[in-house]
């Protein structure tokens, strides 16, 4: 699949088709293959092309996927920033927007819990358990 996406990108450049879709597809393939560095590179190319084409929905898709990869890598602040930027771009609607808003709120909740935990004394097990209870499944991510 990677080979075909790469060929599609080359053909789309030759014929001036929008290649942002192919970059996004290739990034998704790299994410599935756990090739996160290359996935991020493809999503950055998607974003660059989408911005050039003034394609807001594609910008949102690229930023959303970048956030997913950053979250997988444990870079939660960067994921939050990417998802916030996607929401601000305004190119989403319906279920996609709702899903992204939920992800954004969960990562904010997780970061807040991590911050509260960091401020506690290491022997303060009672308050640590209270924070983890409030975080629920978000802490198990």
N, CA, C and O of each residue as an XYZ file, in Angstrom:
564
protein
N       0.826     -1.197      0.000
C       0.000      0.000      0.000
C       0.875      1.267      0.000
O       0.543      2.271     -0.631
N       2.014      1.189      0.734
C       2.918      2.349      0.775
C       3.405      2.689     -0.630
O       3.440      3.851     -1.037
N       3.776      1.641     -1.352
C       4.328      1.820     -2.694
C       3.318      2.524     -3.610
O       3.688      3.404     -4.388
N       2.049      2.133     -3.511
C       1.022      2.729     -4.363
C       0.736      4.177     -3.975
O       0.518      5.025     -4.840
N       0.738      4.452     -2.683
C       0.543      5.841     -2.242
C       1.690      6.722     -2.706
O       1.476      7.852     -3.146
N       2.906      6.204     -2.607
C       4.061      6.983     -3.050
C       3.986      7.258     -4.550
O       4.309      8.358     -4.998
N       3.561      6.263     -5.322
C       3.412      6.461     -6.766
C       2.293      7.471     -7.045
O       2.434      8.316     -7.929
N       1.197      7.392     -6.308
C       0.087      8.334     -6.481
C       0.537      9.766     -6.199
O       0.116     10.700     -6.882
N       1.394      9.935     -5.188
C       1.914     11.268     -4.867
C       2.721     11.804     -6.039
O       2.568     12.960     -6.432
N       3.579     10.960     -6.593
C       4.392     11.391     -7.746
C       3.507     11.753     -8.935
O       3.733     12.767     -9.595
N       2.507     10.929     -9.207
C       1.603     11.208    -10.330
C       0.781     12.475    -10.090
O       0.566     13.269    -11.007
N       0.329     12.653     -8.862
C      -0.496     13.828     -8.571
C       0.308     15.110     -8.722
O      -0.232     16.134     -9.140
N       1.593     15.062     -8.385
C       2.447     16.245     -8.558
C       2.630     16.552    -10.044
O       2.607     17.713    -10.453
N       2.810     15.509    -10.840
C       3.003     15.693    -12.276
C       1.762     16.274    -12.949
O       1.869     17.029    -13.915
N       0.604     15.924    -12.442
C      -0.647     16.353    -13.071
C      -1.388     17.422    -12.277
O      -2.540     17.739    -12.574
N      -0.729     17.969    -11.276
C      -1.264     19.053    -10.445
C      -2.576     18.688     -9.745
O      -3.446     19.538     -9.552
N      -2.702     17.420     -9.371
C      -3.830     17.005     -8.546
C      -3.472     17.299     -7.095
O      -2.302     17.475     -6.754
N      -4.470     17.347     -6.267
C      -4.220     17.551     -4.831
C      -3.597     16.280     -4.254
O      -4.232     15.226     -4.229
N      -2.371     16.385     -3.800
C      -1.711     15.193     -3.258
C      -1.832     15.107     -1.737
O      -1.307     14.169     -1.137
N      -2.508     16.059     -1.104
C      -2.666     16.020      0.352
C      -3.352     14.725      0.795
O      -2.986     14.153      1.822
N      -4.342     14.259      0.029
C      -5.042     13.013      0.376
C      -4.086     11.825      0.381
O      -4.188     10.940      1.231
N      -3.164     11.810     -0.564
C      -2.217     10.706     -0.631
C      -1.205     10.767      0.516
O      -0.838      9.734      1.076
N      -0.756     11.974      0.865
C       0.140     12.119      2.019
C      -0.564     11.626      3.290
O       0.026     10.922      4.109
N      -1.840     12.013      3.436
C      -2.607     11.602      4.613
C      -2.744     10.080      4.658
O      -2.575      9.467      5.712
N      -3.047      9.481      3.522
C      -3.180      8.014      3.460
C      -1.860      7.335      3.799
O      -1.830      6.355      4.545
N      -0.786      7.852      3.256
C       0.526      7.275      3.538
C       0.879      7.427      5.020
O       1.440      6.513      5.624
N       0.554      8.568      5.594
C       0.776      8.769      7.031
C       0.000      7.768      7.864
O       0.507      7.248      8.858
N      -1.241      7.499      7.454
C      -2.071      6.522      8.181
C      -1.480      5.118      8.084
O      -1.508      4.356      9.051
N      -0.947      4.782      6.915
C      -0.304      3.477      6.746
C       0.917      3.372      7.667
O       1.124      2.348      8.317
N       1.717      4.433      7.716
C       2.899      4.418      8.598
C       2.482      4.327     10.073
O       3.155      3.672     10.869
N       1.386      4.977     10.430
C       0.899      4.878     11.814
C       0.514      3.437     12.131
O       0.872      2.910     13.184
N      -0.212      2.808     11.221
C      -0.620      1.412     11.411
C       0.593      0.493     11.546
O       0.572     -0.472     12.309
N       1.647      0.807     10.794
C       2.887      0.008     10.841
C       3.799      0.408     12.003
O       4.904     -0.118     12.137
N       3.341      1.330     12.832
C       4.092      1.831     13.989
C       5.387      2.528     13.579
O       6.375      2.502     14.313
N       5.373      3.141     12.419
C       6.499      3.933     11.916
C       6.152      5.405     12.153
O       5.849      6.149     11.220
N       6.206      5.800     13.421
C       5.638      7.077     13.844
C       6.390      8.294     13.317
O       5.769      9.307     12.994
N       7.699      8.212     13.226
C       8.468      9.341     12.715
C       8.067      9.646     11.267
O       7.861     10.802     10.897
N       7.965      8.608     10.473
C       7.577      8.784      9.066
C       6.106      9.193      8.956
O       5.745      9.971      8.073
N       5.267      8.679      9.837
C       3.851      9.082      9.838
C       3.740     10.587     10.089
O       2.997     11.286      9.399
N       4.482     11.074     11.077
C       4.444     12.511     11.364
C       4.941     13.327     10.180
O       4.406     14.394      9.883
N       5.961     12.822      9.511
C       6.478     13.535      8.340
C       5.408     13.636      7.252
O       5.241     14.685      6.629
N       4.699     12.552      7.035
C       3.641     12.557      6.013
C       2.478     13.479      6.406
O       1.903     14.163      5.559
N       2.143     13.487      7.695
C       1.064     14.376      8.141
C       1.484     15.841      8.044
O       0.658     16.710      7.763
N       2.756     16.112      8.276
C       3.252     17.484      8.100
C       3.186     17.903      6.635
O       2.839     19.043      6.326
N       3.521     16.976      5.731
C       3.396     17.257      4.303
C       1.929     17.472      3.917
O       1.615     18.336      3.098
N       1.039     16.682      4.515
C      -0.398     16.850      4.287
C      -0.827     18.250      4.691
O      -1.511     18.947      3.943
N      -0.411     18.648      5.889
C      -0.794     19.964      6.411
C      -0.261     21.080      5.515
O      -0.981     22.024      5.190
N       0.985     20.964      5.128
C       1.595     21.984      4.271
C       0.833     22.118      2.947
O       0.539     23.228      2.503
N       0.522     20.990      2.330
C      -0.206     21.004      1.053
C      -1.633     21.529      1.252
O      -2.128     22.310      0.439
N      -2.284     21.103      2.323
C      -3.658     21.535      2.587
C      -3.728     23.043      2.850
O      -4.662     23.714      2.412
N      -2.736     23.564      3.565
C      -2.691     25.010      3.808
C      -2.487     25.751      2.484
O      -3.102     26.791      2.248
N      -1.630     25.213      1.634
C      -1.379     25.810      0.322
C      -2.663     25.815     -0.515
O      -2.946     26.778     -1.227
N      -3.437     24.724     -0.418
C      -4.685     24.589     -1.177
C      -5.886     25.239     -0.471
O      -6.998     25.238     -1.000
N      -5.651     25.791      0.722
C      -6.716     26.380      1.547
C      -7.846     25.367      1.795
O      -9.028     25.694      1.687
N      -7.455     24.143      2.125
C      -8.386     23.041      2.358
C      -8.494     22.803      3.872
O      -7.744     22.010      4.441
N      -9.443     23.506      4.515
C      -9.572     23.423      5.978
C      -9.888     22.021      6.487
O      -9.290     21.593      7.474
N     -10.809     21.284      5.850
C     -11.052     19.923      6.344
C      -9.793     19.039      6.311
O      -9.568     18.239      7.219
N      -8.986     19.191      5.271
C      -7.757     18.398      5.186
C      -6.755     18.852      6.248
O      -6.047     18.023      6.819
N      -6.687     20.154      6.520
C      -5.827     20.653      7.609
C      -6.237     20.008      8.928
O      -5.389     19.565      9.702
N      -7.549     19.959      9.178
C      -8.047     19.341     10.408
C      -7.684     17.865     10.486
O      -7.275     17.372     11.537
N      -7.836     17.160      9.362
C      -7.485     15.736      9.343
C      -6.012     15.531      9.663
O      -5.657     14.650     10.446
N      -5.152     16.349      9.053
C      -3.709     16.214      9.288
C      -3.367     16.498     10.746
O      -2.615     15.747     11.367
N      -3.914     17.571     11.290
C      -3.640     17.934     12.688
C      -4.190     16.886     13.650
O      -3.558     16.565     14.657
N      -5.358     16.360     13.337
C      -5.955     15.316     14.183
C      -5.070     14.080     14.203
O      -4.802     13.523     15.267
N      -4.617     13.651     13.034
C      -3.766     12.460     12.957
C      -2.412     12.687     13.621
O      -1.860     11.774     14.235
N      -1.878     13.895     13.501
C      -0.630     14.205     14.196
C      -0.840     14.076     15.702
O       0.015     13.541     16.407
N      -1.970     14.563     16.191
C      -2.289     14.449     17.613
C      -2.373     13.005     18.068
O      -1.917     12.659     19.159
N      -2.954     12.171     17.234
C      -3.049     10.740     17.558
C      -1.655     10.146     17.723
O      -1.390      9.432     18.690
N      -0.766     10.442     16.779
C       0.596      9.898     16.856
C       1.315     10.431     18.097
O       1.978      9.671     18.803
N       1.187     11.730     18.364
C       1.828     12.287     19.550
C       1.287     11.636     20.823
O       2.048     11.377     21.755
N      -0.017     11.369     20.869
C      -0.601     10.704     22.044
C      -0.054      9.282     22.187
O       0.246      8.838     23.295
N       0.073      8.575     21.070
C       0.648      7.221     21.098
C       2.068      7.259     21.654
O       2.478      6.376     22.407
N       2.806      8.294     21.272
C       4.199      8.431     21.721
C       4.313      8.968     23.150
O       5.416      9.086     23.685
N       3.178      9.289     23.762
C       3.189      9.810     25.127
C       3.509     11.294     25.202
O       3.764     11.816     26.287
N       3.499     11.975     24.075
C       3.752     13.415     24.033
C       2.403     14.137     24.121
O       1.913     14.706     23.145
N       1.820     14.093     25.329
C       0.446     14.541     25.525
C       0.261     16.049     25.317
O      -0.758     16.470     24.770
N       1.216     16.856     25.741
C       1.090     18.304     25.531
C       1.091     18.639     24.044
O       0.335     19.502     23.598
N       1.927     17.965     23.288
C       1.986     18.204     21.845
C       0.702     17.711     21.178
O       0.194     18.359     20.263
N       0.175     16.579     21.626
C      -1.093     16.073     21.098
C      -2.212     17.062     21.383
O      -3.031     17.359     20.513
N      -2.236     17.570     22.613
C      -3.262     18.554     22.992
C      -3.179     19.784     22.097
O      -4.198     20.277     21.615
N      -1.979     20.272     21.880
C      -1.786     21.457     21.037
C      -2.269     21.183     19.609
O      -2.927     22.025     18.998
N      -1.944     20.019     19.093
C      -2.341     19.659     17.729
C      -3.860     19.575     17.610
O      -4.435     20.084     16.648
N      -4.505     18.945     18.571
C      -5.968     18.817     18.532
C      -6.652     20.165     18.733
O      -7.682     20.440     18.118
N      -6.080     21.000     19.591
C      -6.654     22.336     19.797
C      -6.574     23.137     18.494
O      -7.521     23.828     18.117
N      -5.450     23.034     17.826
C      -5.273     23.730     16.549
C      -6.267     23.205     15.505
O      -6.816     23.980     14.722
N      -6.492     21.898     15.500
C      -7.469     21.314     14.567
C      -8.869     21.858     14.843
O      -9.607     22.184     13.913
N      -9.229     21.955     16.115
C     -10.547     22.485     16.467
C     -10.687     23.949     16.058
O     -11.748     24.376     15.602
N      -9.614     24.710     16.223
C      -9.648     26.130     15.867
C      -9.704     26.355     14.356
O     -10.203     27.384     13.899
N      -9.197     25.402     13.587
C      -9.183     25.536     12.131
C     -10.604     25.622     11.578
O     -10.853     26.306     10.585
N     -11.532     24.921     12.230
C     -12.936     25.038     11.857
C     -13.349     24.271     10.619
O     -14.361     24.611     10.007
N     -12.616     23.263     10.232
C     -12.968     22.505      9.038
C     -13.666     21.195      9.324
O     -13.740     20.338      8.444
N     -14.185     21.012     10.542
C     -14.827     19.748     10.909
C     -16.275     19.991     11.294
O     -16.669     21.097     11.663
N     -17.048     18.929     11.197
C     -18.426     19.004     11.663
C     -18.879     17.623     12.099
O     -18.195     16.628     11.858
N     -20.015     17.569     12.730
C     -20.644     16.308     13.100
C     -19.844     15.434     14.034
O     -19.236     15.903     14.997
N     -19.860     14.139     13.724
C     -19.229     13.126     14.585
C     -17.728     13.324     14.707
O     -17.162     13.113     15.780
N     -17.073     13.727     13.621
C     -15.622     13.938     13.677
C     -15.272     15.022     14.686
O     -14.338     14.873     15.473
N     -16.021     16.101     14.656
C     -15.762     17.208     15.583
C     -16.038     16.776     17.024
O     -15.266     17.094     17.929
N     -17.122     16.064     17.231
C     -17.465     15.584     18.578
C     -16.393     14.653     19.121
O     -16.006     14.748     20.286
N     -15.919     13.757     18.275
C     -14.879     12.814     18.686
C     -13.591     13.548     19.042
O     -12.949     13.238     20.045
N     -13.223     14.512     18.224
C     -12.007     15.285     18.493
C     -12.154     16.098     19.778
O     -11.208     16.195     20.560
N     -13.323     16.675     19.998
C     -13.551     17.434     21.228
C     -13.426     16.527     22.453
O     -12.862     16.930     23.470
N     -13.954     15.302     22.357
C     -13.820     14.345     23.474
C     -12.357     14.004     23.726
O     -11.912     13.977     24.873
N     -11.606     13.742     22.658
C     -10.178     13.432     22.813
C      -9.440     14.597     23.450
O      -8.607     14.407     24.337
N      -9.750     15.800     22.993
C      -9.094     16.999     23.520
C      -9.395     17.163     25.017
O      -8.497     17.453     25.807
N     -10.653     16.977     25.396
C     -11.023     17.120     26.809
C     -10.379     16.028     27.663
O      -9.984     16.287     28.800
N     -10.270     14.819     27.131
C      -9.635     13.729     27.881
C      -8.158     14.004     28.103
O      -7.626     13.748     29.184
N      -7.504     14.520     27.086
C      -6.065     14.770     27.250
C      -5.839     15.935     28.206
O      -4.864     15.941     28.957
N      -6.732     16.920     28.181
C      -6.633     18.016     29.154
C      -6.805     17.469     30.574
O      -6.077     17.855     31.489
N      -7.764     16.577     30.743
C      -8.016     15.965     32.052
C      -6.795     15.153     32.504
O      -6.388     15.226     33.664
N      -6.226     14.391     31.590
C      -5.044     13.592     31.905
C      -3.874     14.475     32.322
O      -3.210     14.199     33.321
N      -3.620     15.533     31.559
C      -2.508     16.437     31.881
C      -2.722     17.129     33.217
O      -1.776     17.333     33.978
N      -3.956     17.485     33.496
C      -4.271     18.108     34.789
C      -3.993     17.127     35.932
O      -3.432     17.509     36.959
N      -4.386     15.866     35.750
C      -4.139     14.847     36.773
C      -2.655     14.583     36.973
O      -2.190     14.424     38.102
N      -1.917     14.537     35.873
C      -0.469     14.341     35.969
C       0.170     15.496     36.734
O       1.058     15.288     37.561
N      -0.284     16.699     36.456
C       0.236     17.881     37.142
C      -0.073     17.829     38.641
O       0.790     18.117     39.470
N      -1.306     17.462     38.977
C      -1.676     17.361     40.401
C      -0.869     16.271     41.101
O      -0.446     16.443     42.244
N      -0.657     15.150     40.414
C       0.120     14.050     41.004
C       1.565     14.483     41.256
O       2.159     14.129     42.274
N       2.118     15.247     40.326
C       3.510     15.687     40.453
C       3.699     16.600     41.666
O       4.782     16.649     42.248
N       2.647     17.318     42.040
C       2.758     18.239     43.175
C       2.565     17.557     44.524
O       2.827     18.159     45.566
N       2.112     16.314     44.513
C       1.904     15.591     45.765
C       3.209     14.988     46.269
O       4.112     14.678     45.493
N       3.284     14.832     47.569
C       4.414     14.123     48.169
C       4.310     12.652     47.774
O       3.207     12.116     47.665
N       5.437     12.006     47.560
C       5.420     10.625     47.063
C       4.730      9.647     48.015
O       4.266      8.594     47.579
N       4.656      9.976     49.304
C       4.011      9.080     50.267
C       2.527      9.385     50.467
O       1.872      8.726     51.274
N       1.988     10.363     49.755
C       0.591     10.764     49.913
C      -0.316      9.870     49.057
O      -0.878     10.307     48.052
N      -0.439      8.618     49.480
C      -1.187      7.630     48.703
C      -2.675      7.933     48.659
O      -3.331      7.657     47.654
N      -3.213      8.489     49.721
C      -4.653      8.775     49.778
C      -5.050      9.744     48.663
O      -6.015      9.499     47.940
N      -4.310     10.836     48.525
C      -4.652     11.829     47.499
C      -4.323     11.328     46.091
O      -4.993     11.699     45.127
N      -3.301     10.495     45.973
C      -2.971      9.909     44.668
C      -4.125      9.027     44.180
O      -4.498      9.066     43.008
N      -4.678      8.238     45.094
C      -5.800      7.359     44.743
C      -7.022      8.195     44.369
O      -7.743      7.852     43.431
N      -7.259      9.278     45.088
C      -8.390     10.159     44.754
C      -8.240     10.728     43.348
O      -9.210     10.777     42.591
N      -7.043     11.152     42.999
C      -6.803     11.706     41.654
C      -7.017     10.629     40.605
O      -7.667     10.873     39.588
N      -6.477      9.442     40.841
C      -6.637      8.355     39.876
C      -8.106      7.951     39.728
O      -8.549      7.625     38.627
N      -8.858      7.971     40.823
C     -10.289      7.675     40.740
C     -11.015      8.705     39.875
O     -11.887      8.350     39.081
N     -10.656      9.977     40.029
C     -11.282     11.039     39.215
C     -10.914     10.902     37.748
O     -11.733     11.172     36.870
N      -9.681     10.482     37.480
C      -9.248     10.323     36.090
C      -9.909      9.113     35.438
O     -10.194      9.127     34.241
N     -10.149      8.076     36.220
C     -10.819      6.877     35.691
C     -10.031      6.246     34.555
O      -8.814      6.082     34.639
N     -10.747      5.896     33.488
C     -10.136      5.197     32.344
C      -9.095      6.041     31.635
O      -8.203      5.490     30.990
N      -9.178      7.362     31.734
C      -8.215      8.230     31.057
C      -6.799      7.915     31.530
O      -5.856      7.973     30.741
N      -6.644      7.580     32.815
C      -5.334      7.296     33.389
C      -4.792      5.952     32.928
O      -3.596      5.693     33.063
N      -5.636      5.105     32.394
C      -5.198      3.768     31.968
C      -4.802      3.725     30.502
O      -4.228      2.737     30.045
N      -5.110      4.815     29.740
C      -4.887      4.987     28.322
C      -3.947      4.069     27.728
O      -3.693      4.138     26.525
